[in-house]
């Protein structure tokens, strides 16, 4: 992998973090029902962490003499995390979060590999740190999935 590939993965991850913020915020607003409250609270709590990830990635891009992409370059990919038509369909949001977290985990594992091959230990360290957070989010939502599957 080259530093160009590292930059490309960083830029994609940066966009993904902002898409996650938008979808978490929207779902935290639109979900209805008593059963939705815990999931909404979790989504709301994770928003700042996702923003922090984007800031870390953006700063790293700047350090690598690149820059984070603006909104004109945005390419939405989180189809399964779109707000459900039925605002009480908490399970579909849980599944969407799991899809988004799985994609993020794959992205950060790719970034770790690319940064290692490009001899870029700083980017590798950032990716490891963020990967830890993404795996924790996935674990939390797997728990929600188990609870809602049994309902």
Backbone as JSON Lines, residues from 0, in Angstrom:
{"i":0,"aa":"X","n":[0.84,-1.19,0.0],"ca":[0.0,0.0,0.0],"c":[0.88,1.25,0.0]}
{"i":1,"aa":"X","n":[0.38,2.27,-0.59],"ca":[1.1,3.54,-0.64],"c":[0.43,4.56,0.26]}
{"i":2,"aa":"X","n":[1.11,5.67,0.46],"ca":[0.5,6.73,1.25],"c":[-0.75,7.27,0.57]}
{"i":3,"aa":"X","n":[-0.82,7.18,-0.76],"ca":[-2.02,7.59,-1.5],"c":[-3.2,6.73,-1.09]}
{"i":4,"aa":"X","n":[-2.99,5.44,-0.95],"ca":[-4.07,4.54,-0.52],"c":[-4.48,4.82,0.91]}
{"i":5,"aa":"X","n":[-3.52,5.15,1.77],"ca":[-3.84,5.52,3.15],"c":[-4.74,6.75,3.15]}
{"i":6,"aa":"X","n":[-4.39,7.75,2.36],"ca":[-5.19,8.98,2.28],"c":[-6.6,8.66,1.77]}
{"i":7,"aa":"X","n":[-6.72,7.82,0.77],"ca":[-8.04,7.47,0.24],"c":[-8.91,6.79,1.29]}
{"i":8,"aa":"X","n":[-8.32,5.89,2.06],"ca":[-9.08,5.21,3.12],"c":[-9.45,6.2,4.22]}
{"i":9,"aa":"X","n":[-8.53,7.08,4.58],"ca":[-8.83,8.12,5.58],"c":[-9.99,9.0,5.13]}
{"i":10,"aa":"X","n":[-9.99,9.39,3.86],"ca":[-11.07,10.24,3.35],"c":[-12.41,9.51,3.37]}
{"i":11,"aa":"X","n":[-12.41,8.24,2.99],"ca":[-13.65,7.46,3.02],"c":[-14.16,7.31,4.45]}
{"i":12,"aa":"X","n":[-13.25,7.03,5.37],"ca":[-13.62,6.87,6.78],"c":[-14.18,8.19,7.34]}
{"i":13,"aa":"X","n":[-13.58,9.29,6.94],"ca":[-14.04,10.61,7.38],"c":[-15.49,10.83,6.94]}
{"i":14,"aa":"X","n":[-15.79,10.54,5.69],"ca":[-17.16,10.68,5.19],"c":[-18.11,9.74,5.92]}
{"i":15,"aa":"X","n":[-17.67,8.51,6.13],"ca":[-18.51,7.52,6.82],"c":[-18.87,7.97,8.23]}
{"i":16,"aa":"X","n":[-17.9,8.58,8.93],"ca":[-18.19,9.05,10.29],"c":[-19.27,10.12,10.28]}
{"i":17,"aa":"X","n":[-19.2,11.05,9.31],"ca":[-20.24,12.08,9.23],"c":[-21.59,11.51,8.82]}
{"i":18,"aa":"X","n":[-21.6,10.52,7.94],"ca":[-22.86,9.89,7.58],"c":[-23.47,9.2,8.79]}
{"i":19,"aa":"X","n":[-22.63,8.57,9.59],"ca":[-23.1,7.9,10.8],"c":[-23.7,8.92,11.77]}
{"i":20,"aa":"X","n":[-23.04,10.05,11.94],"ca":[-23.58,11.1,12.81],"c":[-24.97,11.52,12.34]}
{"i":21,"aa":"X","n":[-25.11,11.76,11.04],"ca":[-26.4,12.19,10.5],"c":[-27.48,11.14,10.75]}
{"i":22,"aa":"X","n":[-27.16,9.89,10.48],"ca":[-28.16,8.84,10.64],"c":[-28.47,8.53,12.1]}
{"i":23,"aa":"X","n":[-27.45,8.55,12.97],"ca":[-27.71,8.36,14.4],"c":[-28.61,9.48,14.92]}
{"i":24,"aa":"X","n":[-28.3,10.72,14.55],"ca":[-29.09,11.86,15.02],"c":[-30.54,11.74,14.54]}
{"i":25,"aa":"X","n":[-30.71,11.45,13.27],"ca":[-32.06,11.36,12.71],"c":[-32.84,10.23,13.37]}
{"i":26,"aa":"X","n":[-32.24,9.08,13.51],"ca":[-32.94,7.96,14.15],"c":[-33.24,8.24,15.62]}
{"i":27,"aa":"X","n":[-32.33,8.93,16.31],"ca":[-32.58,9.28,17.71],"c":[-33.77,10.24,17.85]}
{"i":28,"aa":"X","n":[-34.02,11.0,16.81],"ca":[-35.16,11.93,16.82],"c":[-36.46,11.22,16.43]}
{"i":29,"aa":"X","n":[-36.42,10.39,15.39],"ca":[-37.68,9.88,14.83],"c":[-38.22,8.62,15.48]}
{"i":30,"aa":"X","n":[-37.39,7.84,16.14],"ca":[-37.91,6.61,16.74],"c":[-38.94,6.93,17.82]}
{"i":31,"aa":"X","n":[-39.98,6.13,17.87],"ca":[-41.07,6.31,18.84],"c":[-41.24,5.04,19.65]}
{"i":32,"aa":"X","n":[-41.83,5.23,20.83],"ca":[-42.23,4.1,21.65],"c":[-41.33,3.91,22.86]}
{"i":33,"aa":"X","n":[-41.89,3.25,23.85],"ca":[-41.17,2.98,25.09],"c":[-39.93,2.14,24.82]}
{"i":34,"aa":"X","n":[-40.04,1.18,23.93],"ca":[-38.92,0.29,23.63],"c":[-37.78,1.02,22.91]}
{"i":35,"aa":"X","n":[-38.08,2.15,22.33],"ca":[-37.07,2.89,21.57],"c":[-36.15,3.73,22.45]}
{"i":36,"aa":"X","n":[-36.55,4.03,23.66],"ca":[-35.84,5.01,24.48],"c":[-34.37,4.64,24.73]}
{"i":37,"aa":"X","n":[-34.1,3.4,25.05],"ca":[-32.72,2.99,25.34],"c":[-31.85,3.07,24.09]}
{"i":38,"aa":"X","n":[-32.4,2.67,22.96],"ca":[-31.65,2.73,21.7],"c":[-31.41,4.18,21.31]}
{"i":39,"aa":"X","n":[-32.43,5.03,21.46],"ca":[-32.28,6.45,21.15],"c":[-31.19,7.08,22.01]}
{"i":40,"aa":"X","n":[-31.18,6.76,23.29],"ca":[-30.17,7.31,24.2],"c":[-28.77,6.85,23.8]}
{"i":41,"aa":"X","n":[-28.65,5.61,23.4],"ca":[-27.35,5.09,22.97],"c":[-26.88,5.78,21.7]}
{"i":42,"aa":"X","n":[-27.78,5.94,20.74],"ca":[-27.43,6.65,19.5],"c":[-26.96,8.07,19.81]}
{"i":43,"aa":"X","n":[-27.72,8.75,20.65],"ca":[-27.39,10.14,20.99],"c":[-26.02,10.21,21.67]}
{"i":44,"aa":"X","n":[-25.72,9.27,22.54],"ca":[-24.44,9.26,23.24],"c":[-23.28,9.0,22.28]}
{"i":45,"aa":"X","n":[-23.52,8.2,21.25],"ca":[-22.44,7.85,20.32],"c":[-22.13,8.96,19.31]}
{"i":46,"aa":"X","n":[-23.02,9.92,19.15],"ca":[-22.81,10.97,18.15],"c":[-21.51,11.73,18.39]}
{"i":47,"aa":"X","n":[-21.25,12.14,19.62],"ca":[-20.04,12.91,19.9],"c":[-18.79,12.08,19.62]}
{"i":48,"aa":"X","n":[-18.84,10.82,19.95],"ca":[-17.68,9.95,19.69],"c":[-17.41,9.83,18.19]}
{"i":49,"aa":"X","n":[-18.47,9.72,17.4],"ca":[-18.3,9.64,15.95],"c":[-17.75,10.96,15.39]}
{"i":50,"aa":"X","n":[-18.21,12.07,15.93],"ca":[-17.66,13.37,15.53],"c":[-16.17,13.49,15.89]}
{"i":51,"aa":"X","n":[-15.83,12.98,17.07],"ca":[-14.42,12.99,17.48],"c":[-13.57,12.15,16.51]}
{"i":52,"aa":"X","n":[-14.11,11.03,16.07],"ca":[-13.39,10.2,15.09],"c":[-13.14,11.01,13.82]}
{"i":53,"aa":"X","n":[-14.18,11.68,13.33],"ca":[-14.03,12.48,12.11],"c":[-12.97,13.56,12.29]}
{"i":54,"aa":"X","n":[-12.96,14.19,13.46],"ca":[-11.96,15.23,13.71],"c":[-10.55,14.66,13.71]}
{"i":55,"aa":"X","n":[-10.37,13.5,14.32],"ca":[-9.06,12.85,14.31],"c":[-8.62,12.54,12.88]}
{"i":56,"aa":"X","n":[-9.53,11.99,12.11],"ca":[-9.22,11.63,10.73],"c":[-8.9,12.87,9.9]}
{"i":57,"aa":"X","n":[-9.69,13.93,10.08],"ca":[-9.45,15.16,9.35],"c":[-8.11,15.78,9.68]}
{"i":58,"aa":"X","n":[-7.77,15.79,10.96],"ca":[-6.45,16.32,11.36],"c":[-5.32,15.48,10.77]}
{"i":59,"aa":"X","n":[-5.51,14.17,10.74],"ca":[-4.46,13.31,10.18],"c":[-4.31,13.56,8.68]}
{"i":60,"aa":"X","n":[-5.41,13.73,7.98],"ca":[-5.33,14.05,6.56],"c":[-4.53,15.34,6.35]}
{"i":61,"aa":"X","n":[-4.79,16.34,7.17],"ca":[-4.06,17.61,7.07],"c":[-2.56,17.38,7.31]}
{"i":62,"aa":"X","n":[-2.23,16.57,8.3],"ca":[-0.82,16.27,8.6],"c":[-0.14,15.56,7.44]}
{"i":63,"aa":"X","n":[-0.91,14.8,6.69],"ca":[-0.37,14.08,5.54],"c":[-0.4,14.94,4.27]}
{"i":64,"aa":"X","n":[-0.61,16.24,4.46],"ca":[-0.64,17.21,3.36],"c":[-1.77,16.92,2.37]}
{"i":65,"aa":"X","n":[-2.86,16.45,2.91],"ca":[-4.08,16.25,2.14],"c":[-5.15,17.06,2.86]}
{"i":66,"aa":"X","n":[-6.41,16.73,2.6],"ca":[-7.48,17.39,3.32],"c":[-8.71,16.51,3.34]}
{"i":67,"aa":"X","n":[-9.53,16.73,4.36],"ca":[-10.78,15.97,4.41],"c":[-11.71,16.45,3.3]}
{"i":68,"aa":"X","n":[-12.54,15.54,2.79],"ca":[-13.46,15.92,1.72],"c":[-14.59,16.8,2.25]}
{"i":69,"aa":"X","n":[-15.09,17.67,1.4],"ca":[-16.25,18.49,1.73],"c":[-17.54,17.8,1.29]}
{"i":70,"aa":"X","n":[-18.63,18.47,1.48],"ca":[-19.93,17.86,1.2],"c":[-20.13,17.55,-0.28]}
{"i":71,"aa":"X","n":[-19.48,18.28,-1.19],"ca":[-19.64,18.01,-2.62],"c":[-19.11,16.63,-3.0]}
{"i":72,"aa":"X","n":[-18.18,16.12,-2.21],"ca":[-17.6,14.8,-2.49],"c":[-18.36,13.68,-1.77]}
{"i":73,"aa":"X","n":[-19.39,14.05,-1.02],"ca":[-20.08,13.08,-0.19],"c":[-20.82,12.04,-1.03]}
{"i":74,"aa":"X","n":[-20.66,10.78,-0.63],"ca":[-21.31,9.65,-1.3],"c":[-21.92,8.77,-0.21]}
{"i":75,"aa":"X","n":[-23.22,8.91,-0.02],"ca":[-23.92,8.16,1.03],"c":[-23.91,6.66,0.73]}
{"i":76,"aa":"X","n":[-23.67,5.85,1.78],"ca":[-23.6,4.4,1.61],"c":[-24.43,3.63,2.63]}
{"i":77,"aa":"X","n":[-24.97,4.29,3.63],"ca":[-25.64,3.59,4.73],"c":[-27.13,3.4,4.48]}
{"i":78,"aa":"X","n":[-27.46,2.66,3.45],"ca":[-28.86,2.44,3.1],"c":[-29.66,1.8,4.23]}
{"i":79,"aa":"X","n":[-29.07,0.84,4.92],"ca":[-29.83,0.12,5.95],"c":[-30.01,0.93,7.23]}
{"i":80,"aa":"X","n":[-29.33,2.08,7.35],"ca":[-29.45,2.9,8.55],"c":[-30.38,4.09,8.35]}
{"i":81,"aa":"X","n":[-31.08,4.12,7.23],"ca":[-32.03,5.2,6.97],"c":[-33.19,5.08,7.95]}
{"i":82,"aa":"X","n":[-33.77,6.19,8.36],"ca":[-34.89,6.14,9.31],"c":[-36.03,5.3,8.74]}
{"i":83,"aa":"X","n":[-36.61,4.44,9.55],"ca":[-37.7,3.58,9.06],"c":[-38.99,4.36,8.86]}
{"i":84,"aa":"X","n":[-39.79,3.91,7.9],"ca":[-41.11,4.51,7.7],"c":[-41.97,4.33,8.95]}
{"i":85,"aa":"X","n":[-41.91,3.14,9.54],"ca":[-42.61,2.85,10.79],"c":[-41.68,3.28,11.92]}
{"i":86,"aa":"X","n":[-41.97,4.38,12.57],"ca":[-41.07,4.94,13.57],"c":[-40.97,4.11,14.85]}
{"i":87,"aa":"X","n":[-41.75,3.03,14.94],"ca":[-41.62,2.11,16.07],"c":[-40.77,0.89,15.7]}
{"i":88,"aa":"X","n":[-40.24,0.87,14.48],"ca":[-39.42,-0.25,14.01],"c":[-37.98,-0.1,14.51]}
{"i":89,"aa":"X","n":[-37.81,-0.27,15.8],"ca":[-36.51,-0.12,16.43],"c":[-35.54,-1.18,15.92]}
{"i":90,"aa":"X","n":[-36.04,-2.37,15.67],"ca":[-35.18,-3.47,15.22],"c":[-34.46,-3.12,13.92]}
{"i":91,"aa":"X","n":[-35.13,-2.47,12.97],"ca":[-34.48,-2.13,11.71],"c":[-33.34,-1.14,11.93]}
{"i":92,"aa":"X","n":[-33.51,-0.24,12.89],"ca":[-32.44,0.7,13.21],"c":[-31.26,-0.04,13.84]}
{"i":93,"aa":"X","n":[-31.55,-0.95,14.73],"ca":[-30.49,-1.76,15.35],"c":[-29.71,-2.49,14.26]}
{"i":94,"aa":"X","n":[-30.41,-3.11,13.33],"ca":[-29.74,-3.82,12.22],"c":[-28.91,-2.83,11.38]}
{"i":95,"aa":"X","n":[-29.44,-1.65,11.14],"ca":[-28.7,-0.64,10.39],"c":[-27.43,-0.21,11.09]}
{"i":96,"aa":"X","n":[-27.52,-0.03,12.4],"ca":[-26.33,0.32,13.19],"c":[-25.3,-0.81,13.09]}
{"i":97,"aa":"X","n":[-25.75,-2.04,13.21],"ca":[-24.81,-3.17,13.1],"c":[-24.14,-3.21,11.73]}
{"i":98,"aa":"X","n":[-24.9,-2.95,10.68],"ca":[-24.3,-2.89,9.34],"c":[-23.26,-1.78,9.26]}
{"i":99,"aa":"X","n":[-23.6,-0.59,9.77],"ca":[-22.68,0.55,9.72],"c":[-21.42,0.28,10.53]}
{"i":100,"aa":"X","n":[-21.58,-0.32,11.7],"ca":[-20.41,-0.62,12.54],"c":[-19.53,-1.69,11.89]}
{"i":101,"aa":"X","n":[-20.15,-2.67,11.27],"ca":[-19.37,-3.71,10.58],"c":[-18.57,-3.1,9.44]}
{"i":102,"aa":"X","n":[-19.18,-2.21,8.69],"ca":[-18.46,-1.52,7.61],"c":[-17.32,-0.69,8.17]}
{"i":103,"aa":"X","n":[-17.57,0.02,9.26],"ca":[-16.53,0.84,9.89],"c":[-15.37,-0.03,10.37]}
{"i":104,"aa":"X","n":[-15.68,-1.15,10.96],"ca":[-14.64,-2.07,11.44],"c":[-13.79,-2.56,10.27]}
{"i":105,"aa":"X","n":[-14.44,-2.92,9.18],"ca":[-13.69,-3.35,7.99],"c":[-12.81,-2.22,7.46]}
{"i":106,"aa":"X","n":[-13.33,-1.0,7.45],"ca":[-12.57,0.16,6.98],"c":[-11.34,0.38,7.85]}
{"i":107,"aa":"X","n":[-11.52,0.35,9.16],"ca":[-10.38,0.62,10.05],"c":[-9.36,-0.53,10.04]}
{"i":108,"aa":"X","n":[-9.81,-1.73,9.83],"ca":[-8.85,-2.84,9.68],"c":[-8.05,-2.66,8.39]}
{"i":109,"aa":"X","n":[-8.71,-2.21,7.33],"ca":[-8.0,-1.92,6.07],"c":[-7.01,-0.78,6.26]}
{"i":110,"aa":"X","n":[-7.41,0.22,7.01],"ca":[-6.53,1.36,7.27],"c":[-5.31,0.94,8.08]}
{"i":111,"aa":"X","n":[-5.51,0.09,9.06],"ca":[-4.4,-0.42,9.86],"c":[-3.4,-1.15,8.95]}
{"i":112,"aa":"X","n":[-3.93,-2.01,8.1],"ca":[-3.07,-2.76,7.17],"c":[-2.34,-1.82,6.22]}
{"i":113,"aa":"X","n":[-3.06,-0.88,5.62],"ca":[-2.46,0.04,4.66],"c":[-1.41,0.92,5.33]}
{"i":114,"aa":"X","n":[-1.72,1.41,6.53],"ca":[-0.77,2.26,7.24],"c":[0.48,1.48,7.63]}
{"i":115,"aa":"X","n":[0.3,0.23,8.01],"ca":[1.45,-0.61,8.33],"c":[2.35,-0.81,7.13]}
{"i":116,"aa":"X","n":[1.74,-1.1,5.99],"ca":[2.51,-1.31,4.76],"c":[3.17,-0.03,4.27]}
{"i":117,"aa":"X","n":[2.55,1.12,4.56],"ca":[3.11,2.4,4.15],"c":[4.08,2.96,5.19]}
{"i":118,"aa":"X","n":[4.36,2.18,6.24],"ca":[5.23,2.61,7.33],"c":[4.76,3.93,7.94]}
{"i":119,"aa":"X","n":[3.47,3.96,8.3],"ca":[2.84,5.15,8.86],"c":[2.24,4.77,10.23]}
{"i":120,"aa":"X","n":[3.1,4.71,11.26],"ca":[2.62,4.27,12.57],"c":[1.63,5.23,13.23]}
{"i":121,"aa":"X","n":[1.65,6.5,12.87],"ca":[0.7,7.46,13.46],"c":[-0.72,7.14,13.0]}
{"i":122,"aa":"X","n":[-0.88,6.99,11.68],"ca":[-2.2,6.64,11.16],"c":[-2.63,5.28,11.68]}
{"i":123,"aa":"X","n":[-1.72,4.35,11.75],"ca":[-2.04,3.01,12.26],"c":[-2.56,3.11,13.69]}
{"i":124,"aa":"X","n":[-1.91,3.94,14.52],"ca":[-2.35,4.1,15.91],"c":[-3.74,4.72,16.02]}
{"i":125,"aa":"X","n":[-4.0,5.72,15.19],"ca":[-5.33,6.35,15.18],"c":[-6.38,5.31,14.79]}
{"i":126,"aa":"X","n":[-6.07,4.53,13.77],"ca":[-7.04,3.52,13.29],"c":[-7.3,2.46,14.36]}
{"i":127,"aa":"X","n":[-6.28,2.05,15.09],"ca":[-6.45,1.07,16.16],"c":[-7.35,1.64,17.25]}
{"i":128,"aa":"X","n":[-7.12,2.9,17.62],"ca":[-7.93,3.54,18.65],"c":[-9.4,3.63,18.23]}
{"i":129,"aa":"X","n":[-9.64,4.06,17.01],"ca":[-11.02,4.18,16.54],"c":[-11.66,2.8,16.37]}
{"i":130,"aa":"X","n":[-10.9,1.83,15.89],"ca":[-11.41,0.46,15.76],"c":[-11.93,-0.06,17.1]}
{"i":131,"aa":"X","n":[-11.22,0.23,18.16],"ca":[-11.64,-0.19,19.49],"c":[-13.02,0.36,19.82]}
{"i":132,"aa":"X","n":[-13.24,1.65,19.52],"ca":[-14.54,2.27,19.77],"c":[-15.64,1.62,18.92]}
{"i":133,"aa":"X","n":[-15.35,1.39,17.65],"ca":[-16.35,0.82,16.74],"c":[-16.73,-0.6,17.17]}
{"i":134,"aa":"X","n":[-15.75,-1.37,17.62],"ca":[-16.06,-2.72,18.09],"c":[-16.93,-2.68,19.35]}
{"i":135,"aa":"X","n":[-16.68,-1.7,20.22],"ca":[-17.52,-1.55,21.42],"c":[-18.95,-1.18,21.04]}
{"i":136,"aa":"X","n":[-19.12,-0.28,20.05],"ca":[-20.46,0.07,19.59],"c":[-21.17,-1.16,19.04]}
{"i":137,"aa":"X","n":[-20.46,-1.94,18.23],"ca":[-21.08,-3.14,17.65],"c":[-21.51,-4.1,18.75]}
{"i":138,"aa":"X","n":[-20.68,-4.28,19.75],"ca":[-21.02,-5.18,20.86],"c":[-22.28,-4.71,21.57]}
{"i":139,"aa":"X","n":[-22.37,-3.41,21.82],"ca":[-23.56,-2.85,22.48],"c":[-24.82,-3.13,21.66]}
{"i":140,"aa":"X","n":[-24.74,-2.91,20.35],"ca":[-25.92,-3.09,19.51],"c":[-26.23,-4.57,19.24]}
{"i":141,"aa":"X","n":[-25.25,-5.42,19.36],"ca":[-25.54,-6.87,19.31],"c":[-26.4,-7.24,20.52]}
{"i":142,"aa":"X","n":[-26.12,-6.63,21.65],"ca":[-26.95,-6.86,22.84],"c":[-28.38,-6.39,22.61]}
{"i":143,"aa":"X","n":[-28.54,-5.19,22.03],"ca":[-29.88,-4.71,21.7],"c":[-30.57,-5.67,20.74]}
{"i":144,"aa":"X","n":[-29.82,-6.16,19.75],"ca":[-30.4,-7.07,18.76],"c":[-30.95,-8.32,19.45]}
{"i":145,"aa":"X","n":[-30.19,-8.88,20.39],"ca":[-30.66,-10.07,21.11],"c":[-31.93,-9.79,21.88]}
{"i":146,"aa":"X","n":[-31.98,-8.65,22.53],"ca":[-33.18,-8.29,23.3],"c":[-34.39,-8.12,22.4]}
{"i":147,"aa":"X","n":[-34.23,-7.46,21.27],"ca":[-35.36,-7.18,20.39],"c":[-35.78,-8.39,19.58]}
{"i":148,"aa":"X","n":[-34.84,-9.3,19.3],"ca":[-35.18,-10.55,18.59],"c":[-36.12,-11.39,19.44]}
{"i":149,"aa":"X","n":[-35.9,-11.36,20.75],"ca":[-36.69,-12.19,21.66],"c":[-38.07,-11.61,21.96]}
{"i":150,"aa":"X","n":[-38.27,-10.33,21.59],"ca":[-39.59,-9.7,21.85],"c":[-40.64,-10.19,20.89]}
